[in-house]
Amino acid sequence: MATVLLVRHGRTTANATGLLAGRAVGVSLDPAGREQAALTGDRLAAVPVVGVVSSPLERCQETAQLIVDRQTGTPCSSVDPDLTECDYGQWQGRMLSDLAKEDLWPLVQSQPSAVVFPGGESMAGMQARSVAAIRRHDATMDAEYGPKAVWVAVSHGDIIKAVLADALGMHLDLFQRLEVSPASVSIVSYGASRPRVCAINTDAGDLSWLSSGIHSGDAPVGGGAGRGAMDSETHRIKT
């Protein structure tokens, strides 16, 4: 199957000040966030990305554009509302320091599967629609471009953590154990039998090895010889 690079948007003023922006319009990348997203675009420039799918919110579309601008080819670009931020309802626009005093806060931390934000979305519903969207786009990319295709999904912290939790087989109640920083790249390959999580929350390092695709067949017993070392057809060490 194809490989998806889950990219969180770069930092915004709301992130920097501890404000829960949610789905508010007009929340853009700050100077540090633009630099973060540009660096991520530079990292991905060595990978021939076939498509970039973004949340409709400004900060994600700005990040996506900085990635597309650095590609030598012309990846298809689209926006998917199912990758948008969680609907935090009445929590949106409030400071995290104030929200931490709410009775619902401990449940968000320890049992998010039971959380429904007042006037907003359930965290379980957020995970269901975002995972379905990622898997749907992944199947489309695989069908159109082949199993070695690499594509990018630009979204939000809680969305990416929820998708990673699903790929790892983790219960949603454990997803707060995952860290997804601004402009970070996480890598998932959805194989025929199971997803493979190849990286989480990376903000540096060479990604050119993705150009040859990820072998998504059976997992090598004992851990294998490392990326790029095994021929997926013969399972012999390359020379």
Secondary structure by P-SEA (a helix, b strand, c coil): cbbbbbbcccccccccccccccccccccccaaaaaaaaaaaaaaccccccbbbbcccaaaaaaaaaaaaacccccccccccccccccccccccccaaaaaaccccccccccccccccccbbbaaaaaaaaaaaaaaaaaaaaaaccccbbbbbbbcaaaaaaaaaaaaccccccccccccccbbbbbbbbccccccccccccccccccccccccccccccccccccccccccccccccc
